[in-house]
């Protein structure tokens, strides 16, 4: 076989491969990288601390039950915990919004405006510590900052409303005391009489 007849298809193949690689490289610049914030499953969580303004709520796992510190005699709402684990533990950070600490108040991720959440594993080691700020223009995402970093990230979903330090948010209402059944008291009844003779 003659090498000249293979030269043209080989050049075309190399050009197609180069065009494909350049296209892929160009598209990768326009995609957002997504990283998980917490590298932890719900069964590996031992303690959760949330700080909102000056209030703090600490949820502690005792065997298979969760209790709110200071309210050990009351039940924690399981559906609230499920929502927390389903949403907060699975949140992802997307693109970096800012690396400037002076911009933290703008994004609500400073110590005064943000909601802070610390998640500890079963051994008591800190697995994640982040500050969450609310986005003023988009309620489907939030801004987050890992407590030991300057970078502010956009999240893939909103988790702000799952972070509450209010005991009423986490606890079932206290049981109401039962009223004792007593005797029913007779009430006086007044009978109206119709005028006679009509």
C-alpha distance (Angstrom), angle and dihedral (degrees) to the residues before:
residue distance angle dihedral
X1 . . .
X2 3.69 . .
X3 3.84 117.0 .
X4 3.81 91.3 -146.2
X5 3.79 92.3 68.0
X6 3.86 90.8 55.9
X7 3.78 94.8 47.1
X8 3.83 97.0 76.8
X9 3.87 96.1 49.0
X10 3.83 89.9 45.4
X11 3.81 92.2 52.1
X12 3.81 90.5 47.6
X13 3.82 91.0 49.5
X14 3.81 92.0 49.8
X15 3.82 91.0 48.7
X16 3.82 91.8 49.7
X17 3.81 90.9 49.8
X18 3.83 90.7 49.6
X19 3.82 91.8 49.4
X20 3.81 90.8 48.8
X21 3.82 92.6 50.5
X22 3.81 92.7 47.4
X23 3.81 90.7 49.6
X24 3.81 91.9 50.3
X25 3.81 91.3 47.9
X26 3.80 91.0 50.1
X27 3.80 92.6 49.7
X28 3.80 93.1 48.8
X29 3.81 89.3 61.9
X30 3.80 90.2 60.2
X31 3.79 97.7 49.9
X32 3.78 122.5 91.0
X33 3.76 118.2 -125.9
X34 3.79 112.6 -131.0
X35 3.80 122.6 -157.3
X36 3.79 128.3 -178.5
X37 3.80 112.4 -113.8
X38 3.80 95.5 -152.1
X39 3.79 123.2 41.5
X40 3.79 92.8 -161.4
X41 3.80 139.2 99.4
X42 3.80 121.1 -136.1
X43 3.81 92.1 -110.8
X44 3.82 89.1 58.1
X45 3.83 95.0 55.5
X46 3.81 115.9 104.4
X47 3.79 103.6 169.3
X48 3.81 139.3 11.2
X49 3.80 123.7 -163.0
X50 3.81 120.9 -169.8
X51 3.80 124.4 -172.9
X52 3.80 119.2 -166.2
X53 3.80 116.5 173.3
X54 3.83 103.1 -47.4
X55 3.82 95.7 -25.5
X56 3.78 124.7 97.7
X57 3.80 129.7 -166.4
X58 3.78 121.5 -170.1
X59 3.78 119.6 -167.2
X60 3.80 113.2 -164.9
X61 3.77 127.7 -168.6
X62 3.79 114.6 -133.4
X63 3.79 109.1 -173.9
X64 3.80 101.6 -54.5
X65 3.81 96.7 -23.0
X66 3.78 129.3 85.1
X67 3.80 122.3 -142.6
X68 3.78 132.9 -175.5
X69 3.81 110.1 -124.7
X70 3.79 109.8 -108.3
X71 3.82 92.2 21.0
X72 3.80 101.5 67.0
X73 3.82 91.8 143.0
X74 3.83 93.4 60.9
X75 3.80 129.9 73.2
X76 3.78 122.1 -113.1
X77 3.80 114.8 -128.7
X78 3.79 103.5 -106.5
X79 3.78 94.2 -156.6
X80 3.81 89.7 58.1
X81 3.81 90.2 53.4
X82 3.79 91.4 46.9
X83 3.81 90.1 51.2
X84 3.80 90.5 48.5
X85 3.80 93.4 50.6
X86 3.81 93.9 42.6
X87 3.80 94.4 49.8
X88 3.79 111.7 22.6
X89 3.81 98.8 39.6
X90 3.80 91.5 48.3
X91 3.81 98.0 46.4
X92 3.80 117.1 126.0
X93 3.76 129.3 -153.5
X94 3.76 116.9 -132.3
X95 3.77 128.9 -176.9
X96 3.79 125.6 -3.4
X97 3.79 110.3 -106.2
X98 3.81 98.5 -175.0
X99 3.81 142.0 -10.0
X100 3.80 93.5 -164.6
X101 3.85 115.6 106.5
X102 3.81 89.4 -156.8
X103 3.84 88.0 66.9
X104 3.84 94.1 56.1
X105 3.83 93.7 97.4
X106 3.82 89.5 51.7
X107 3.80 90.1 58.8
X108 3.81 95.2 36.5
X109 3.80 94.7 -118.5
X110 3.79 98.7 119.2
X111 3.79 122.9 105.9
X112 3.81 94.4 -96.4
X113 3.82 103.7 45.4
X114 3.79 102.9 28.4
X115 3.76 130.9 82.3
X116 3.78 111.7 -124.5
X117 3.79 124.5 -149.7
X118 3.80 126.9 -174.7
X119 3.79 119.6 -169.4
X120 3.80 120.2 -164.1
X121 3.79 128.0 -167.1
X122 3.80 124.9 -128.0
X123 3.82 91.4 -88.8
X124 3.82 89.7 57.6
X125 3.81 95.5 -108.6
X126 3.79 119.2 139.6
X127 3.81 107.0 -105.6
X128 3.79 97.9 176.3
X129 3.78 139.7 -2.4
X130 3.77 120.2 -174.5
X131 3.76 142.0 159.9
X132 3.80 116.8 -137.4
X133 3.79 124.8 -155.1
X134 3.77 129.0 -171.2
X135 3.77 119.7 -116.0
X136 3.80 110.7 -128.3
X137 3.79 94.6 -155.5
X138 3.81 102.9 36.3
X139 3.79 122.0 40.8
X140 3.81 93.2 -174.7
X141 3.81 93.9 70.3
X142 3.79 138.5 35.3
X143 3.75 138.4 -154.1
X144 3.79 116.9 -113.1
X145 3.75 135.5 -173.7
X146 3.77 124.3 -168.6
X147 3.80 105.0 -127.0
X148 3.81 94.1 -121.1
X149 3.83 96.3 45.7
X150 3.80 136.4 71.4
X151 3.81 95.7 -145.3
X152 3.80 119.4 104.8
X153 3.81 115.1 -151.6
X154 3.77 135.1 -167.2
X155 3.81 114.6 -124.7
X156 3.79 127.7 -135.3
X157 3.84 91.8 -125.9
X158 3.79 140.6 10.8
X159 3.81 116.5 -88.0
X160 3.81 99.6 157.5
X161 3.80 95.8 101.2
X162 3.84 92.5 52.0
X163 3.81 90.5 64.2
X164 3.78 109.5 81.2
X165 3.79 131.2 151.8
X166 3.81 92.2 -166.3
X167 3.80 113.0 114.5
X168 3.82 90.3 -148.9
X169 3.79 89.1 61.4
X170 3.81 93.5 56.1
X171 3.81 103.9 32.7
X172 3.76 132.7 75.3
X173 3.81 111.7 -121.6
X174 3.81 113.3 -90.4
X175 3.79 114.6 -98.1
X176 3.78 112.9 -94.0
X177 3.82 115.9 -123.5
X178 3.76 112.2 -107.5
X179 3.78 116.3 -115.4
X180 3.76 115.2 -125.1
X181 3.75 114.5 -116.4
X182 3.77 107.8 -121.5
X183 3.74 136.9 172.5
X184 3.75 117.5 -65.1
X185 3.73 111.1 -118.8
X186 3.81 119.4 -131.6
X187 3.76 113.1 -118.6
X188 3.79 121.0 -148.6
X189 3.80 113.7 -106.0
X190 3.77 122.0 -152.8
X191 3.80 115.6 -151.6
X192 3.77 117.9 -150.8
X193 3.79 115.9 -142.5
X194 3.78 123.8 -149.7
X195 3.84 116.5 -126.7
X196 3.82 110.8 -98.4
X197 3.80 125.2 -124.1
X198 3.74 103.5 40.5
